[in-house]
């Protein structure tokens, strides 16, 4: 299994977050492309750290 790049993983993470927000309607309406904002960066980084721990990429190689 290939390791995901940081950019690729962040893209997937943002898409997942947008999908969840749209489904549960935390905000009234979350336009898809408006999800790429700084408020999601912490969650994306957290997801990335989890991904690193579960993949062949080690934190030392960042």
PDB file of N, H, CA, C and O in Angstrom:
ATOM      1  N   UNK A   1       0.848  -1.198   0.000  1.00  0.00           N
ATOM      2  CA  UNK A   1       0.000   0.000   0.000  1.00  0.00           C
ATOM      3  C   UNK A   1       0.881   1.244   0.000  1.00  0.00           C
ATOM      4  O   UNK A   1       1.759   1.389   0.850  1.00  0.00           O
ATOM      5  N   UNK A   2       0.650   2.119  -0.931  1.00  0.00           N
ATOM      6  H   UNK A   2      -0.064   2.002  -1.622  1.00  0.00           H
ATOM      7  CA  UNK A   2       1.447   3.338  -1.018  1.00  0.00           C
ATOM      8  C   UNK A   2       1.062   4.315   0.083  1.00  0.00           C
ATOM      9  O   UNK A   2      -0.092   4.389   0.506  1.00  0.00           O
ATOM     10  N   UNK A   3       2.059   5.060   0.533  1.00  0.00           N
ATOM     11  H   UNK A   3       2.997   5.000   0.190  1.00  0.00           H
ATOM     12  CA  UNK A   3       1.786   6.093   1.519  1.00  0.00           C
ATOM     13  C   UNK A   3       1.170   7.295   0.828  1.00  0.00           C
ATOM     14  O   UNK A   3       1.569   7.660  -0.277  1.00  0.00           O
ATOM     15  N   UNK A   4       0.206   7.899   1.477  1.00  0.00           N
ATOM     16  H   UNK A   4      -0.119   7.603   2.375  1.00  0.00           H
ATOM     17  CA  UNK A   4      -0.404   9.101   0.913  1.00  0.00           C
ATOM     18  C   UNK A   4       0.505  10.293   1.159  1.00  0.00           C
ATOM     19  O   UNK A   4       1.142  10.394   2.208  1.00  0.00           O
ATOM     20  N   UNK A   5       0.561  11.188   0.193  1.00  0.00           N
ATOM     21  H   UNK A   5       0.044  11.106  -0.659  1.00  0.00           H
ATOM     22  CA  UNK A   5       1.316  12.417   0.400  1.00  0.00           C
ATOM     23  C   UNK A   5       0.523  13.321   1.336  1.00  0.00           C
ATOM     24  O   UNK A   5      -0.679  13.134   1.525  1.00  0.00           O
ATOM     25  N   UNK A   6       1.203  14.298   1.917  1.00  0.00           N
ATOM     26  H   UNK A   6       2.179  14.450   1.764  1.00  0.00           H
ATOM     27  CA  UNK A   6       0.520  15.230   2.821  1.00  0.00           C
ATOM     28  C   UNK A   6      -0.585  15.965   2.072  1.00  0.00           C
ATOM     29  O   UNK A   6      -1.691  16.122   2.588  1.00  0.00           O
ATOM     30  N   UNK A   7      -0.286  16.413   0.859  1.00  0.00           N
ATOM     31  H   UNK A   7       0.613  16.285   0.440  1.00  0.00           H
ATOM     32  CA  UNK A   7      -1.267  17.165   0.093  1.00  0.00           C
ATOM     33  C   UNK A   7      -2.485  16.304  -0.224  1.00  0.00           C
ATOM     34  O   UNK A   7      -3.627  16.743  -0.086  1.00  0.00           O
ATOM     35  N   UNK A   8      -2.223  15.085  -0.647  1.00  0.00           N
ATOM     36  H   UNK A   8      -1.295  14.729  -0.759  1.00  0.00           H
ATOM     37  CA  UNK A   8      -3.312  14.169  -1.001  1.00  0.00           C
ATOM     38  C   UNK A   8      -4.173  13.857   0.213  1.00  0.00           C
ATOM     39  O   UNK A   8      -5.401  13.862   0.129  1.00  0.00           O
ATOM     40  N   UNK A   9      -3.525  13.584   1.346  1.00  0.00           N
ATOM     41  H   UNK A   9      -2.527  13.580   1.414  1.00  0.00           H
ATOM     42  CA  UNK A   9      -4.280  13.260   2.552  1.00  0.00           C
ATOM     43  C   UNK A   9      -5.116  14.443   3.015  1.00  0.00           C
ATOM     44  O   UNK A   9      -6.273  14.279   3.402  1.00  0.00           O
ATOM     45  N   UNK A  10      -4.522  15.651   2.974  1.00  0.00           N
ATOM     46  H   UNK A  10      -3.582  15.784   2.660  1.00  0.00           H
ATOM     47  CA  UNK A  10      -5.263  16.835   3.397  1.00  0.00           C
ATOM     48  C   UNK A  10      -6.482  17.056   2.516  1.00  0.00           C
ATOM     49  O   UNK A  10      -7.542  17.454   3.000  1.00  0.00           O
ATOM     50  N   UNK A  11      -6.330  16.794   1.213  1.00  0.00           N
ATOM     51  H   UNK A  11      -5.470  16.470   0.820  1.00  0.00           H
ATOM     52  CA  UNK A  11      -7.456  16.942   0.299  1.00  0.00           C
ATOM     53  C   UNK A  11      -8.574  15.981   0.688  1.00  0.00           C
ATOM     54  O   UNK A  11      -9.743  16.364   0.750  1.00  0.00           O
ATOM     55  N   UNK A  12      -8.204  14.730   0.948  1.00  0.00           N
ATOM     56  H   UNK A  12      -7.255  14.419   0.898  1.00  0.00           H
ATOM     57  CA  UNK A  12      -9.194  13.731   1.349  1.00  0.00           C
ATOM     58  C   UNK A  12      -9.834  14.108   2.680  1.00  0.00           C
ATOM     59  O   UNK A  12     -11.049  14.003   2.848  1.00  0.00           O
ATOM     60  N   UNK A  13      -9.001  14.550   3.629  1.00  0.00           N
ATOM     61  H   UNK A  13      -8.014  14.635   3.492  1.00  0.00           H
ATOM     62  CA  UNK A  13      -9.517  14.925   4.943  1.00  0.00           C
ATOM     63  C   UNK A  13     -10.508  16.077   4.829  1.00  0.00           C
ATOM     64  O   UNK A  13     -11.556  16.062   5.475  1.00  0.00           O
ATOM     65  N   UNK A  14     -10.184  17.068   4.017  1.00  0.00           N
ATOM     66  H   UNK A  14      -9.333  17.080   3.492  1.00  0.00           H
ATOM     67  CA  UNK A  14     -11.077  18.207   3.844  1.00  0.00           C
ATOM     68  C   UNK A  14     -12.391  17.756   3.215  1.00  0.00           C
ATOM     69  O   UNK A  14     -13.461  18.209   3.622  1.00  0.00           O
ATOM     70  N   UNK A  15     -12.318  16.877   2.236  1.00  0.00           N
ATOM     71  H   UNK A  15     -11.449  16.510   1.905  1.00  0.00           H
ATOM     72  CA  UNK A  15     -13.530  16.387   1.582  1.00  0.00           C
ATOM     73  C   UNK A  15     -14.413  15.633   2.572  1.00  0.00           C
ATOM     74  O   UNK A  15     -15.636  15.770   2.558  1.00  0.00           O
ATOM     75  N   UNK A  16     -13.775  14.831   3.436  1.00  0.00           N
ATOM     76  H   UNK A  16     -12.781  14.719   3.447  1.00  0.00           H
ATOM     77  CA  UNK A  16     -14.528  14.094   4.450  1.00  0.00           C
ATOM     78  C   UNK A  16     -15.189  15.062   5.432  1.00  0.00           C
ATOM     79  O   UNK A  16     -16.360  14.906   5.777  1.00  0.00           O
ATOM     80  N   UNK A  17     -14.419  16.070   5.880  1.00  0.00           N
ATOM     81  H   UNK A  17     -13.468  16.197   5.599  1.00  0.00           H
ATOM     82  CA  UNK A  17     -14.962  17.044   6.820  1.00  0.00           C
ATOM     83  C   UNK A  17     -16.133  17.806   6.207  1.00  0.00           C
ATOM     84  O   UNK A  17     -17.149  18.037   6.862  1.00  0.00           O
ATOM     85  N   UNK A  18     -15.979  18.192   4.944  1.00  0.00           N
ATOM     86  H   UNK A  18     -15.154  18.005   4.412  1.00  0.00           H
ATOM     87  CA  UNK A  18     -17.051  18.917   4.270  1.00  0.00           C
ATOM     88  C   UNK A  18     -18.303  18.050   4.177  1.00  0.00           C
ATOM     89  O   UNK A  18     -19.418  18.519   4.402  1.00  0.00           O
ATOM     90  N   UNK A  19     -18.101  16.789   3.844  1.00  0.00           N
ATOM     91  H   UNK A  19     -17.195  16.407   3.661  1.00  0.00           H
ATOM     92  CA  UNK A  19     -19.217  15.863   3.705  1.00  0.00           C
ATOM     93  C   UNK A  19     -19.954  15.702   5.033  1.00  0.00           C
ATOM     94  O   UNK A  19     -21.184  15.713   5.081  1.00  0.00           O
ATOM     95  N   UNK A  20     -19.177  15.550   6.115  1.00  0.00           N
ATOM     96  H   UNK A  20     -18.178  15.541   6.076  1.00  0.00           H
ATOM     97  CA  UNK A  20     -19.779  15.387   7.437  1.00  0.00           C
ATOM     98  C   UNK A  20     -20.558  16.638   7.825  1.00  0.00           C
ATOM     99  O   UNK A  20     -21.692  16.551   8.296  1.00  0.00           O
ATOM    100  N   UNK A  21     -19.943  17.805   7.625  1.00  0.00           N
ATOM    101  H   UNK A  21     -19.021  17.876   7.242  1.00  0.00           H
ATOM    102  CA  UNK A  21     -20.606  19.057   7.996  1.00  0.00           C
ATOM    103  C   UNK A  21     -21.892  19.249   7.207  1.00  0.00           C
ATOM    104  O   UNK A  21     -22.889  19.729   7.746  1.00  0.00           O
ATOM    105  N   UNK A  22     -21.872  18.877   5.937  1.00  0.00           N
ATOM    106  H   UNK A  22     -21.062  18.487   5.499  1.00  0.00           H
ATOM    107  CA  UNK A  22     -23.065  19.027   5.117  1.00  0.00           C
ATOM    108  C   UNK A  22     -24.163  18.064   5.573  1.00  0.00           C
ATOM    109  O   UNK A  22     -25.346  18.405   5.551  1.00  0.00           O
ATOM    110  N   UNK A  23     -23.764  16.867   5.982  1.00  0.00           N
ATOM    111  H   UNK A  23     -22.803  16.590   5.999  1.00  0.00           H
ATOM    112  CA  UNK A  23     -24.746  15.869   6.403  1.00  0.00           C
ATOM    113  C   UNK A  23     -25.400  16.239   7.734  1.00  0.00           C
ATOM    114  O   UNK A  23     -26.623  16.183   7.863  1.00  0.00           O
ATOM    115  N   UNK A  24     -24.592  16.613   8.716  1.00  0.00           N
ATOM    116  H   UNK A  24     -23.598  16.658   8.611  1.00  0.00           H
ATOM    117  CA  UNK A  24     -25.136  16.878  10.039  1.00  0.00           C
ATOM    118  C   UNK A  24     -25.628  18.314  10.186  1.00  0.00           C
ATOM    119  O   UNK A  24     -26.265  18.669  11.177  1.00  0.00           O
ATOM    120  N   UNK A  25     -25.313  19.149   9.159  1.00  0.00           N
ATOM    121  H   UNK A  25     -24.795  18.860   8.354  1.00  0.00           H
ATOM    122  CA  UNK A  25     -25.784  20.527   9.147  1.00  0.00           C
ATOM    123  C   UNK A  25     -25.372  21.297  10.404  1.00  0.00           C
ATOM    124  O   UNK A  25     -26.196  21.952  11.042  1.00  0.00           O
ATOM    125  N   UNK A  26     -24.078  21.207  10.749  1.00  0.00           N
ATOM    126  H   UNK A  26     -23.409  20.675  10.231  1.00  0.00           H
ATOM    127  CA  UNK A  26     -23.572  22.007  11.866  1.00  0.00           C
ATOM    128  C   UNK A  26     -23.746  23.481  11.549  1.00  0.00           C
ATOM    129  O   UNK A  26     -24.111  24.282  12.410  1.00  0.00           O
ATOM    130  N   UNK A  27     -23.477  23.826  10.283  1.00  0.00           N
ATOM    131  H   UNK A  27     -23.181  23.175   9.583  1.00  0.00           H
ATOM    132  CA  UNK A  27     -23.792  25.169   9.812  1.00  0.00           C
ATOM    133  C   UNK A  27     -25.024  25.063   8.931  1.00  0.00           C
ATOM    134  O   UNK A  27     -25.379  23.974   8.481  1.00  0.00           O
ATOM    135  N   UNK A  28     -25.680  26.200   8.683  1.00  0.00           N
ATOM    136  H   UNK A  28     -25.391  27.084   9.049  1.00  0.00           H
ATOM    137  CA  UNK A  28     -26.915  26.174   7.903  1.00  0.00           C
ATOM    138  C   UNK A  28     -26.688  25.491   6.564  1.00  0.00           C
ATOM    139  O   UNK A  28     -27.338  24.498   6.240  1.00  0.00           O
ATOM    140  N   UNK A  29     -25.757  26.036   5.794  1.00  0.00           N
ATOM    141  H   UNK A  29     -25.228  26.843   6.058  1.00  0.00           H
ATOM    142  CA  UNK A  29     -25.373  25.405   4.534  1.00  0.00           C
ATOM    143  C   UNK A  29     -23.879  25.577   4.381  1.00  0.00           C
ATOM    144  O   UNK A  29     -23.354  26.684   4.495  1.00  0.00           O
ATOM    145  N   UNK A  30     -23.200  24.479   4.125  1.00  0.00           N
ATOM    146  H   UNK A  30     -23.627  23.579   4.033  1.00  0.00           H
ATOM    147  CA  UNK A  30     -21.755  24.549   3.943  1.00  0.00           C
ATOM    148  C   UNK A  30     -21.437  24.326   2.470  1.00  0.00           C
ATOM    149  O   UNK A  30     -21.391  23.184   2.012  1.00  0.00           O
ATOM    150  N   UNK A  31     -21.217  25.413   1.723  1.00  0.00           N
ATOM    151  H   UNK A  31     -21.254  26.341   2.096  1.00  0.00           H
ATOM    152  CA  UNK A  31     -20.836  25.253   0.312  1.00  0.00           C
ATOM    153  C   UNK A  31     -19.545  24.452   0.227  1.00  0.00           C
ATOM    154  O   UNK A  31     -18.622  24.664   1.013  1.00  0.00           O
ATOM    155  N   UNK A  32     -19.485  23.543  -0.719  1.00  0.00           N
ATOM    156  H   UNK A  32     -20.235  23.371  -1.358  1.00  0.00           H
ATOM    157  CA  UNK A  32     -18.381  22.589  -0.787  1.00  0.00           C
ATOM    158  C   UNK A  32     -17.012  23.266  -0.776  1.00  0.00           C
ATOM    159  O   UNK A  32     -16.140  22.891   0.008  1.00  0.00           O
ATOM    160  N   UNK A  33     -16.821  24.260  -1.641  1.00  0.00           N
ATOM    161  H   UNK A  33     -17.529  24.565  -2.277  1.00  0.00           H
ATOM    162  CA  UNK A  33     -15.491  24.849  -1.760  1.00  0.00           C
ATOM    163  C   UNK A  33     -15.185  25.853  -0.660  1.00  0.00           C
ATOM    164  O   UNK A  33     -14.054  26.329  -0.561  1.00  0.00           O
ATOM    165  N   UNK A  34     -16.162  26.181   0.160  1.00  0.00           N
ATOM    166  H   UNK A  34     -17.080  25.795   0.080  1.00  0.00           H
ATOM    167  CA  UNK A  34     -15.911  27.085   1.273  1.00  0.00           C
ATOM    168  C   UNK A  34     -15.320  26.349   2.470  1.00  0.00           C
ATOM    169  O   UNK A  34     -15.004  26.964   3.488  1.00  0.00           O
ATOM    170  N   UNK A  35     -15.174  25.033   2.345  1.00  0.00           N
ATOM    171  H   UNK A  35     -15.431  24.534   1.518  1.00  0.00           H
ATOM    172  CA  UNK A  35     -14.649  24.250   3.458  1.00  0.00           C
ATOM    173  C   UNK A  35     -13.142  24.389   3.591  1.00  0.00           C
ATOM    174  O   UNK A  35     -12.573  24.030   4.622  1.00  0.00           O
ATOM    175  N   UNK A  36     -12.494  24.904   2.563  1.00  0.00           N
ATOM    176  H   UNK A  36     -12.956  25.196   1.726  1.00  0.00           H
ATOM    177  CA  UNK A  36     -11.042  25.021   2.609  1.00  0.00           C
ATOM    178  C   UNK A  36     -10.642  26.291   3.347  1.00  0.00           C
ATOM    179  O   UNK A  36     -10.174  27.254   2.740  1.00  0.00           O
ATOM    180  N   UNK A  37     -10.830  26.280   4.654  1.00  0.00           N
ATOM    181  H   UNK A  37     -11.210  25.497   5.146  1.00  0.00           H
ATOM    182  CA  UNK A  37     -10.524  27.445   5.464  1.00  0.00           C
ATOM    183  C   UNK A  37      -9.646  27.045   6.630  1.00  0.00           C
ATOM    184  O   UNK A  37      -9.521  25.861   6.941  1.00  0.00           O
ATOM    185  N   UNK A  38      -9.037  28.029   7.277  1.00  0.00           N
ATOM    186  H   UNK A  38      -9.139  28.991   7.023  1.00  0.00           H
ATOM    187  CA  UNK A  38      -8.081  27.758   8.351  1.00  0.00           C
ATOM    188  C   UNK A  38      -8.704  27.047   9.543  1.00  0.00           C
ATOM    189  O   UNK A  38      -8.002  26.355  10.280  1.00  0.00           O
ATOM    190  N   UNK A  39     -10.010  27.201   9.747  1.00  0.00           N
ATOM    191  H   UNK A  39     -10.581  27.763   9.148  1.00  0.00           H
ATOM    192  CA  UNK A  39     -10.636  26.602  10.918  1.00  0.00           C
ATOM    193  C   UNK A  39     -10.591  25.081  10.863  1.00  0.00           C
ATOM    194  O   UNK A  39     -10.768  24.415  11.882  1.00  0.00           O
ATOM    195  N   UNK A  40     -10.354  24.532   9.674  1.00  0.00           N
ATOM    196  H   UNK A  40     -10.210  25.074   8.846  1.00  0.00           H
ATOM    197  CA  UNK A  40     -10.287  23.080   9.542  1.00  0.00           C
ATOM    198  C   UNK A  40      -8.858  22.560   9.632  1.00  0.00           C
ATOM    199  O   UNK A  40      -8.632  21.350   9.641  1.00  0.00           O
ATOM    200  N   UNK A  41      -7.892  23.476   9.700  1.00  0.00           N
ATOM    201  H   UNK A  41      -8.075  24.459   9.693  1.00  0.00           H
ATOM    202  CA  UNK A  41      -6.503  23.042   9.623  1.00  0.00           C
ATOM    203  C   UNK A  41      -6.107  22.166  10.813  1.00  0.00           C
ATOM    204  O   UNK A  41      -5.361  21.201  10.650  1.00  0.00           O
ATOM    205  N   UNK A  42      -6.598  22.495  11.997  1.00  0.00           N
ATOM    206  H   UNK A  42      -7.205  23.279  12.130  1.00  0.00           H
ATOM    207  CA  UNK A  42      -6.245  21.713  13.178  1.00  0.00           C
ATOM    208  C   UNK A  42      -6.753  20.276  13.047  1.00  0.00           C
ATOM    209  O   UNK A  42      -6.032  19.325  13.352  1.00  0.00           O
ATOM    210  N   UNK A  43      -7.991  20.127  12.594  1.00  0.00           N
ATOM    211  H   UNK A  43      -8.576  20.898  12.347  1.00  0.00           H
ATOM    212  CA  UNK A  43      -8.556  18.787  12.432  1.00  0.00           C
ATOM    213  C   UNK A  43      -7.810  18.017  11.359  1.00  0.00           C
ATOM    214  O   UNK A  43      -7.539  16.825  11.511  1.00  0.00           O
ATOM    215  N   UNK A  44      -7.478  18.701  10.274  1.00  0.00           N
ATOM    216  H   UNK A  44      -7.698  19.669  10.150  1.00  0.00           H
ATOM    217  CA  UNK A  44      -6.746  18.052   9.194  1.00  0.00           C
ATOM    218  C   UNK A  44      -5.386  17.576   9.678  1.00  0.00           C
ATOM    219  O   UNK A  44      -4.945  16.477   9.341  1.00  0.00           O
ATOM    220  N   UNK A  45      -4.720  18.419  10.478  1.00  0.00           N
ATOM    221  H   UNK A  45      -5.078  19.311  10.752  1.00  0.00           H
ATOM    222  CA  UNK A  45      -3.411  18.028  11.014  1.00  0.00           C
ATOM    223  C   UNK A  45      -3.554  16.852  11.968  1.00  0.00           C
ATOM    224  O   UNK A  45      -2.709  15.958  11.981  1.00  0.00           O
ATOM    225  N   UNK A  46      -4.611  16.846  12.762  1.00  0.00           N
ATOM    226  H   UNK A  46      -5.298  17.573  12.751  1.00  0.00           H
ATOM    227  CA  UNK A  46      -4.836  15.736  13.692  1.00  0.00           C
ATOM    228  C   UNK A  46      -5.059  14.440  12.924  1.00  0.00           C
ATOM    229  O   UNK A  46      -4.520  13.392  13.283  1.00  0.00           O
ATOM    230  N   UNK A  47      -5.859  14.521  11.862  1.00  0.00           N
ATOM    231  H   UNK A  47      -6.297  15.372  11.570  1.00  0.00           H
ATOM    232  CA  UNK A  47      -6.111  13.344  11.037  1.00  0.00           C
ATOM    233  C   UNK A  47      -4.828  12.875  10.371  1.00  0.00           C
ATOM    234  O   UNK A  47      -4.584  11.676  10.235  1.00  0.00           O
ATOM    235  N   UNK A  48      -4.003  13.847   9.954  1.00  0.00           N
ATOM    236  H   UNK A  48      -4.201  14.821  10.064  1.00  0.00           H
ATOM    237  CA  UNK A  48      -2.738  13.485   9.317  1.00  0.00           C
ATOM    238  C   UNK A  48      -1.815  12.765  10.286  1.00  0.00           C
ATOM    239  O   UNK A  48      -1.151  11.801   9.905  1.00  0.00           O
ATOM    240  N   UNK A  49      -1.763  13.219  11.536  1.00  0.00           N
ATOM    241  H   UNK A  49      -2.303  14.002  11.845  1.00  0.00           H
ATOM    242  CA  UNK A  49      -0.915  12.563  12.530  1.00  0.00           C
ATOM    243  C   UNK A  49      -1.392  11.134  12.785  1.00  0.00           C
ATOM    244  O   UNK A  49      -0.580  10.223  12.950  1.00  0.00           O
ATOM    245  N   UNK A  50      -2.716  10.943  12.815  1.00  0.00           N
ATOM    246  H   UNK A  50      -3.375  11.683  12.681  1.00  0.00           H
ATOM    247  CA  UNK A  50      -3.254   9.594  12.981  1.00  0.00           C
ATOM    248  C   UNK A  50      -2.857   8.735  11.787  1.00  0.00           C
ATOM    249  O   UNK A  50      -2.468   7.577  11.941  1.00  0.00           O
ATOM    250  N   UNK A  51      -2.960   9.317  10.597  1.00  0.00           N
ATOM    251  H   UNK A  51      -3.275  10.258  10.472  1.00  0.00           H
ATOM    252  CA  UNK A  51      -2.585   8.600   9.379  1.00  0.00           C
ATOM    253  C   UNK A  51      -1.123   8.184   9.428  1.00  0.00           C
ATOM    254  O   UNK A  51      -0.786   7.060   9.054  1.00  0.00           O
ATOM    255  N   UNK A  52      -0.246   9.083   9.889  1.00  0.00           N
ATOM    256  H   UNK A  52      -0.520   9.996  10.193  1.00  0.00           H
ATOM    257  CA  UNK A  52       1.184   8.769   9.977  1.00  0.00           C
ATOM    258  C   UNK A  52       1.420   7.576  10.885  1.00  0.00           C
ATOM    259  O   UNK A  52       2.256   6.720  10.596  1.00  0.00           O
ATOM    260  N   UNK A  53       0.687   7.521  11.976  1.00  0.00           N
ATOM    261  H   UNK A  53       0.007   8.216  12.211  1.00  0.00           H
ATOM    262  CA  UNK A  53       0.876   6.441  12.939  1.00  0.00           C
ATOM    263  C   UNK A  53       0.387   5.105  12.386  1.00  0.00           C
ATOM    264  O   UNK A  53       0.835   4.046  12.826  1.00  0.00           O
ATOM    265  N   UNK A  54      -0.528   5.157  11.424  1.00  0.00           N
ATOM    266  H   UNK A  54      -0.891   6.017  11.067  1.00  0.00           H
ATOM    267  CA  UNK A  54      -1.113   3.930  10.884  1.00  0.00           C
ATOM    268  C   UNK A  54      -0.506   3.527   9.553  1.00  0.00           C
ATOM    269  O   UNK A  54      -0.859   2.486   8.998  1.00  0.00           O
ATOM    270  N   UNK A  55       0.415   4.351   9.030  1.00  0.00           N
ATOM    271  H   UNK A  55       0.702   5.197   9.480  1.00  0.00           H
ATOM    272  CA  UNK A  55       0.961   4.080   7.712  1.00  0.00           C
ATOM    273  C   UNK A  55       2.459   3.792   7.779  1.00  0.00           C
ATOM    274  O   UNK A  55       3.040   3.721   8.861  1.00  0.00           O
ATOM    275  N   UNK A  56       3.075   3.628   6.608  1.00  0.00           N
ATOM    276  H   UNK A  56       2.603   3.685   5.728  1.00  0.00           H
ATOM    277  CA  UNK A  56       4.497   3.330   6.554  1.00  0.00           C
ATOM    278  C   UNK A  56       5.338   4.599   6.646  1.00  0.00           C
ATOM    279  O   UNK A  56       6.566   4.522   6.620  1.00  0.00           O
ATOM    280  N   UNK A  57       4.707   5.754   6.753  1.00  0.00           N
ATOM    281  H   UNK A  57       3.709   5.816   6.775  1.00  0.00           H
ATOM    282  CA  UNK A  57       5.457   6.996   6.891  1.00  0.00           C
ATOM    283  C   UNK A  57       5.640   7.285   8.376  1.00  0.00           C
ATOM    284  O   UNK A  57       4.670   7.335   9.132  1.00  0.00           O
ATOM    285  N   UNK A  58       6.877   7.471   8.782  1.00  0.00           N
ATOM    286  H   UNK A  58       7.665   7.430   8.168  1.00  0.00           H
ATOM    287  CA  UNK A  58       7.130   7.775  10.185  1.00  0.00           C
ATOM    288  C   UNK A  58       7.264   9.275  10.383  1.00  0.00           C
ATOM    289  O   UNK A  58       7.623  10.000   9.455  1.00  0.00           O
ATOM    290  N   UNK A  59       6.976   9.739  11.587  1.00  0.00           N
ATOM    291  H   UNK A  59       6.684   9.150  12.340  1.00  0.00           H
ATOM    292  CA  UNK A  59       7.041  11.162  11.883  1.00  0.00           C
ATOM    293  C   UNK A  59       8.468  11.686  11.697  1.00  0.00           C
ATOM    294  O   UNK A  59       8.667  12.844  11.328  1.00  0.00           O
ATOM    295  N   UNK A  60       9.454  10.830  11.953  1.00  0.00           N
ATOM    296  H   UNK A  60       9.293   9.889  12.252  1.00  0.00           H
ATOM    297  CA  UNK A  60      10.846  11.261  11.837  1.00  0.00           C
ATOM    298  C   UNK A  60      11.214  11.657  10.419  1.00  0.00           C
ATOM    299  O   UNK A  60      12.153  12.429  10.223  1.00  0.00           O
ATOM    300  N   UNK A  61      10.504  11.152   9.434  1.00  0.00           N
ATOM    301  H   UNK A  61       9.741  10.525   9.593  1.00  0.00           H
ATOM    302  CA  UNK A  61      10.841  11.434   8.044  1.00  0.00           C
ATOM    303  C   UNK A  61      10.108  12.647   7.489  1.00  0.00           C
ATOM    304  O   UNK A  61      10.235  12.959   6.305  1.00  0.00           O
ATOM    305  N   UNK A  62       9.345  13.332   8.329  1.00  0.00           N
ATOM    306  H   UNK A  62       9.242  13.078   9.291  1.00  0.00           H
ATOM    307  CA  UNK A  62       8.621  14.516   7.863  1.00  0.00           C
ATOM    308  C   UNK A  62       9.610  15.622   7.539  1.00  0.00           C
ATOM    309  O   UNK A  62       9.207  16.710   7.128  1.00  0.00           O
TER     310      UNK A  62
END
